Amino acid sequence: MIGHHGYGEAEIGKVFDLKIVARLFEFIRPYLKYLIGATVFLIVAAGVEILYPYITKIAIDDYIIKSGRKIVGVENQENLLPIGRDTYFIDQKALKKIDVGKLRRWEKLGKMSKERYYYTTLNELNKEAKAIISAHPELFEAHDSLVIISYNNFKKLSRREIAVLRQKDIFGVGRIVVIFFIVLFIGGLANYIQIYLSQYAGQLFMHTLRMRIFRKLQSLDLKFFDHNPVGRLVTRATNDVEAVNEAFTQVFARLLKDFLLFLGIVVIMISMNLRLALIAFTVIPLLIFMTVYFRLRAREIYRKVRVKLAKLNATLQENLSGIRIIKIFNKERDNLKDFDTVNEEYLKINLRQVLLMSFFRPSIEIISSLGIGLVLYYGGGAVLRSQVSLGVLVAFLSYVEMFFRPIRQLTESYTLLQSAMASSERIFLLLDEKAEIESWTRGIELKKVRGEIEFRNVWFRYDKDWVLKDVSFRVAPGEKVAIVGPTGAGKTSIISLISRLYENEKGSILIDGIDIRRIKLSSLRSQIGVVPQDVFLFSGDIKSNIRLGLNLEDEKVREIASYINADRFIDRFPLKYNENVAERGVTFSSGERQLLSFARALAFDPKILILDEATASIDTETERLIQDGLQKLLLGRTAIIIAHRLSTIKEVDRIYVISQGEIKEIGTHEQLIKKQGIYYELYRLQSLNNV
């Protein structure tokens, strides 16, 4: 049962439990098409995101920093372009294809120029550009169609001349910008569609899961609710469902996207420059150590946070529910101290969590900065030696930052995933609860009910001790009987058993000679009307509380209320039957709530009526109306009346006196008074108290 773990918080299980995920998948299956669509667009978004640094690299290397070097005194090679005797020109792209060791030797022997050159071809230039080259022969070198100029000499040209010469590069950068914005738009659109589809599926999933939980709660026995606080069960259908949805729509999507980005980044980094990639990956062991350490520490702290939070919520709920008693007995100061103790415990464990997060996140930042620093150090040197282009270095720095991003997000993802697994486990614990009292599939449908009730040697207990012991009695159709006895004698248990709210362990209970276990639950309960001592009114209006889901016209509701005398106080309200009913009907008096419960019972028109202390808390002003309404309600029905006020049951056909779970006396009021037994003593004590 859920309540086995204090405050309803089970021990934290696995961070990712495949069995739980498989069970959740059954709820998600109907909306799988939306999740598949979201996954497709997620892949598109991840792919587009990987392109951003690469587009920047192309812009820098091909257009912004378009450069090459001179090579002197080497043998002609495939990538070298002859520009003179023993002199060659090689652009940055071709330099990357030459062995790094060879480049270092050339640089060491002075065979490769330190000077970088901007290059173009005469075919790419217009007349104005060619005129600029002709006007500055001392700055430019022309070798057939190839024209080169050192970047130092480039500075000697005017801005207009540079703009004319680099017109094609400027156009190329503009084209890259357009492509970048197109890719950005595609990525944004893919992200939008992915988020919408996943959230849409998530809302449908939550709706289905909440309905399944509510249906389960409706089907469970009262015994289950005796052991599980309402606040905890409400949490199952609200907070826990939300936590599961958050994991599926955010954490899993984020993890999938991060995984795809990780793979894509690793592949691109290795293909761009293996040496720089390996340098960037050197910090991975340190990251793994920090992540494992965090996982172990966070697991324990998170479990304690959940336990303390549950305790805090339980304390808060208890105090708010009992606020009237607290004020009446002036317990505010004591309760404040108790709450402060619980709140202090929750604060301390949260501060430990904050301390862990404060340590983990900066540590990851430092490690990722170390990785970026290593790439910048080695990559910067490689750029200066022309082993790596500037565009590659810039792209690498972006990719390294993207590479560490999932690790930085791990803290939030881990907490959400842990919460979702714990919430899922609690939800399935609830859904796996078995109802002990179930309707027989081939159960009997009651049609023409006479109203005969019989208990045959019935034994019943809630836990260990027997509440009813070998109870037997019979109520003929149309009879009115009362059951009296001291508090805890078992009176309320009898009426609970008649409606099969609880199941008797021994003996049998019959309606019209049929064992109630063989009758369909819905059919059985539709023939039994219960007027409880503590009348529960639902939020809404007065007529909906009388109708209680029945398909009754407003006129019929008014007719029932008038017949039972409830219209006397309803008509005093401005909105009459449309008057709003606050939570639990706290704005109504005890008598008014009692009259509404009579009207509700009459609306269902049951053949058997059970009144549980129905006149125990009636105010003097409405007592006459109550008694008149009660007589009308009992007319033509079999009735069992549970009463402490013995003066209200003098006219019943028979009285059963129950004590310590056994029927001790049977008879009419006069017979029991003459007997001078338990009933006589109860009646005498009440008479003395009323003097």
Residue, then its C-alpha position, 0 to 999 in steps of 0.5 A: m500500500i502507498g502509505h507504507h513509506g512515511y508521508g507517502e515517499a518511497e525510497i528513490g529507485k533507479v534514475f532510469d527504470l526501463k520497466i516503469v518507462a515501458r508501462l508509461f509507454e502504454f499511456i503514450r502509445p495513442y499519441l505516439k504519432y505526435l512524438i514521432g513527428a516531434t522527434v523528426f523535427l528534433i533531429v532537424a533542429a539538432g542538425v541545423e544547430i550543428l551547422y551554425p559554427y560550420i557556416t561561420k567557418i566557411a565565411i571566415d576561411d573562404y571570404i573574410i580571411k582569404s589567404g595563402r603563403k609563399i613556399v621557396g626552395v622545395e620540390n613541386q607538389e600537387n597542392l603548390l602553384p608555381i609563381g616563379r623559379d623555385t617559388y610556389f603559392i599555396d592557399q589556406k585550404a591546400l595547406k591543411k592537406i600537407d603533413v604537419g611535420k613537413l610544414r614545421r620543417w618548412e617553417k623552421l628552415g625559412k622555406m615558408s613565408k611568415e607573410r600572409y597574402y590575399y589572392t584573387t584571379l584576373n577572371e574574378l575582377n572587373k575593369e575597376a579592380k584591374a585598374i586599381i591593380s595597374a595603379h599600384p604595381e608596387l603592391f601587387e604581384a601578378h603571376d599569369s592570372l593569379v594576383i596576390i598582395s600581402y595583408n601588410n600592403f593591403k592596409k595601404l589601399s583606401r577603403r573604396e579600393i579594398a571594397v572594389l577588390r573584395q567585391k566578390d568576397i563581400f557578396g560571398v559574405g552576404r550570401i553566407v548571411v542569407i544562408f545563415f538566416i535561412v538555416l536559423f529560420i528552419g531551426g527555429l521553425a523545427n524547434y517550434i513544431q517539435i515543442y508544440l507536438s511534444q507538449y500537445a502529446g504531453q497534455l493528452f498523456m496527462h489527461t489520460l493518466r489523470m483519468r486512469i488515476f481518478r477512475k482507480l480512486q473511484s473504484l477503490d474500497l473505503k478501507f484504502f482511504d482509511h490508510n491513505p491521506v487525501g492530500r497524498l492521493v491528490t498529489r498522485a493525480t496532480n504533481d506526480v502526473e506533471a512530473v512524469n509529463e515534464a520528463f517525457t516532454q522536456v528531459f527525454a527530448r533534451l537528452l535526445k537532442d543533446f545526444l544527437l548534437f554530441l554525436g554530430i559535434v564529435v564527428i565534425m570535430i574529428s573530420m575538421n581536425l583530429r589533433l584539436a579534437l583529441i586535445a578537446f577530449t582530454v578533459i572528458p575523464l575529469l568530466i566523467f569523474m565529476t558527473v559520477y560524484f554528483r550523481l551519487r551525492a545528488r541521489e541521497i540528498y534528493r531523496k531526503v529533500r522529497v521526504k522533508l518536503a512531504k513532511l512539510n506538506a503534510t504538516l501544512q495540510e493538517n494545520l490548514s484543515g484544522i484551523r478552526i480547532i487551532k484558533i478555538f484552543n489558542k494553539e497558534r503559537d505551539n503549531l508555529k513552533d512545530f511548523d518551524t521545526v519541520n520547515e527548518e529541517y526542509l531548509k537545511i536539506n535544501l541548503r545542502q542541495v544548494l551547496l552541491m549545485s553550487f559546487f557542481r555547476p562552477s566545476i563543470e564551467i571550469i572544466s569546460s573553460l579548461g577544454i576551451g583554453l586548451v583548444l585556444y592555446y594549441g589551435g592559436g599556435a596552429v593558426l599562426r603556423s598555418q596548420v589550422s585556418l582561423g575559421v576552423l579555430v573559431a568553429f572549434l571553439s563554438y563546438v567545444e562550448m556546445f560539447f560541454r552544454p549537455i553536461r552543464q544541463l545535467t543537474e536539472s535533467y537529473t533532478l527532473l528524471q529522478s523526480a519523474m521515476a519516483s512519481s511514476e513508481r508512486i502512480f503505478l503503486l496506486l494503479d496496482e492497488k486491488a479493490e477487495i470489493e468488486s462487482w460480480t460480472r454475472g451479478i444480479e440486477l435488482k428490479k422490484v425491490r421489496g426492501e427486506i434486509e437480513f444479517r446472518n451471523v455476520w463478523f467484521r473487523y477493520d484491522k485486528d479486533w472484531v467490530l461485529k461479532d456474530v450479528s444476526f437480525r432481520v428487517a421486513p419490507g417497510e419496517k422502521v428499525a433503530i440501532v442504538g448503542p455506545t460510541g464504537a459499538g459497531k452501529t456505523s459498521i452495520i450500515s457500511l456493510i449493507s452498502r458493501l462499502y466494506e466486506n464482512e469476513k464471515g456470515s452473509i447479508l441479504i437483500d430480499g433473500i439475495d446475498i449482496r455479494r451476488i448483486k451488482l454493486s451499482s444496482l445494490r447501491s442505487q436501492i439504498g439511500v444513506v443520510p449521513q451525520d456529517v453531510f458533505l456538500f459539493s462545490g457548485d450550486i444547491k440544485s446540483n447538490i440535490r440532483l447529484g448527477l441525476n437527470l432531473e428537471d429543475e421543476k422536479v428538484r424544486e418539488i422535492a425540496s418543497y416536499i422535504n421542507a428544504d425550500r423554506f431556507i433555499d428561497r431566502f437566498p438571492l439566487k435560490y436554487n442557483e445559490n453557490v455552495a462553498e467547499r463542504g457547505v460551510t456557509f450552511s447550518s447543520g439543519e440546512r445541510q441535513l434538509l439538503s441531504f434528505a432532498r438528495a436521498l428523496a431524489f434518488d428514491p431508494k427502497i431502503l433508507i439508512l439514517d446515520e445519526a441524521t438528527a444528531s446535530i440539528d439546531t432548535e430552529t429547524e428541528r420541526l421542519i426536520q422531523d416533518g421532512l424525515q417522516k415524509l422521507l421514511l414513508g413507504r420505505t424500509a429504514i434503519i436508523i442509527a441514533h444517539r438521541l433515543s427520543t427520536i426513535k420511540e415510534v420505530d417498529r423495533i430497536y436493536v441495542i448493540s454493545q461491543g459488537e454484539i446485539k444485546e437487546i431487541g424490542t420496542h421502546e416500551q419493552l426495552i424500558k421495562k427490561q431496564g437493561i442497557y437501553y434503559e440506562l442509555y435512555r435514563l442518562q440522556s433524560l438526566n442530561n436534558v433536564 
